[in-house]
Amino acid sequence: MSLKPRIDAAVSRAIAHGQGRAQGPGGEAVPQKLASALHYATTPGGARIRPTILLSVALACGDDRPDVSDAAAAALELIHCASLVHDDLPCFDDAALRRGKPSVHRAYGEPLAVLTGDSLIILAFEVLARTGTVDAARAAQLVLTLAQRTGMPGGICAGQGWESEDKIDLAAYHRSKTGALFTAATQMGAIAAGQEAEPWFELGDRIGAAFQVADDLRDALCDVSELGKPVGQDDLHGRPNAVAELGVDGAMSRLKDILGGAIASIPSCPGEAALAQMVTLTAQKIIPQAAVAAARG
Amino acid sequence: MSLKPRIDAAVSRAIAHGQGRAQGPGGEAVPQKLASALHYATTPGGARIRPTILLSVALACGDDRPDVSDAAAAALELIHCASLVHDDLPCFDDAALRRGKPSVHRAYGEPLAVLTGDSLIILAFEVLARTGTVDAARAAQLVLTLAQRTGMPGGICAGQGWESEDKIDLAAYHRSKTGALFTAATQMGAIAAGQEAEPWFELGDRIGAAFQVADDLRDALCDVSELGKPVGQDDLHGRPNAVAELGVDGAMSRLKDILGGAIASIPSCPGEAALAQMVTLTAQKIIPQAAVAAARG
């Protein structure tokens, strides 16, 4: 069963709050362009891979408080969307396209793009905090985990920050830039279902590493119509890339090794088998077809 | 007794976490420029007016969990500093100076300025969430209140967002752009000390309104050496201003009315008298001397 409708509904409820629509009519006036940009930046949903992993882990752990899991999934996706909006800004990638449509700063201008990213980050924490009335301990732990994987010194902000350093620590760079939101996904899924976060680190870490290699393959091989954003960005910006280091075959082989390890790392839980299947399905989604063809050829 | 040393220590501990120094040596590598920018953006401290109000309310309510109050004060100041960093960006005010030194994007470049603002926002929520081990319910409530006053639809992001609208709702604009962090201050102070937030709204709201008028006076009358940032920005950007509307005398008179109402609104609590004194002291700090002289002359 696809989790996407559940995730899209949770994201949509969160955005309604951010737009002041959830509070009902008659409230304070809201700046409409920024309100509209919040929706624009979070739709269409794409694969929603991170919240899918989060909910899959929560379900594997029993999902005893679905409202808390929904909030966690929405919060994680909001952070991911915020990072895309800010990474696309002229001072970073200066991307014209995202998910096949103009990037937020192209559609709404740079001031509203900065504010859209800021607002989505804040909304993510608000969504989590609102579950405090259901279970304050889980809410606080979810906020802490998401913050640690998003900010400094080890979250996606740190990852982006590495690109301004003269000398990049590659392991720290990949772990924070790409890996952090995958460890957030597995750990927040466990927390949302009342389980310890720590045993779920390795699964997220390995999925993140696989995703990084898959992203490198996509960046090196796919054309703009498949990707919906400019390709060859790594080469253009001189960023490190697994394909440059290992070639296409080597990168594909590394990716398969990592995914095998990911499945082996799944902690013992009621939904272990279904979760292993989800990891395999996610892998099929993230490996670009051009890379499969190139590795065969 | 000045609360500034207590606030500065709390902010400094928060920044140490964000820089990866609080976790001790031997941890993961950290991008050093971004780590340095976090410190740069939060020092020198300035008047720390918002966290002073927060701690004053917490003390008036008994301050039974000083660690939680400290975290709340630090979080609020981090959000304020983050907003200054992003507001100074070229796409907004393009400010060269802040607190008498180059703005973050002038000192570190635009990419790191965007990331510094993002990281400070996230760190604020992390600092609050970490108090969850002491009192999860207060932690979750603090995150919720701070998020509501920072993001969309009614926080400082909304305030900044109004400046991109063709038609500005002035009441909503001022309340969100300037007032929101003052209501956050009084309400978070109450929550940190285990009290209801709602009765503390009016005090924060009135201090915020007073601050807005004082800021308009400063912007209209002071020179760059007193302010440490470019003056006449409102006039330059065509933003609404109480001095333009009422003149200097009229604005001074409105400011005094608002402050009188603020003191009258203080809820009954053990430290009521001391809190009234703090509001008076804060007023003396925020009213620019040039406006006092102009109103006399």
Interface residues (C-beta under 8 A of the other chain):
Chain A: G18 Q19 G20 G27 E28 A29 V30 P31 Q32 K33 L34 A35 L38 H86 L89 C91 F92 Y108 G109 E110 P111 L112 V114 L115 G117 D118 S119 I121 I122 L123 F125 E126 L128 A129 R130 T131 G132 A136 A137 A139 A140 Q141 V143 L144 A147 Q148 T150 G151 M152 P153 G154 G155 C157 A158 Q160 G161 W162 E163 S164 E165 D169 A171 A172 R175
Chain B: G18 Q19 G20 G27 E28 A29 V30 P31 Q32 K33 L34 A35 L38 H86 L89 C91 F92 Y108 G109 E110 P111 L112 V114 L115 G117 D118 S119 I121 I122 L123 F125 E126 L128 A129 R130 T131 G132 A136 A137 A139 A140 Q141 V143 L144 A147 Q148 T150 G151 M152 P153 G154 G155 C157 A158 Q160 G161 W162 E163 S164 E165 D169 A171 A172 R175 S176
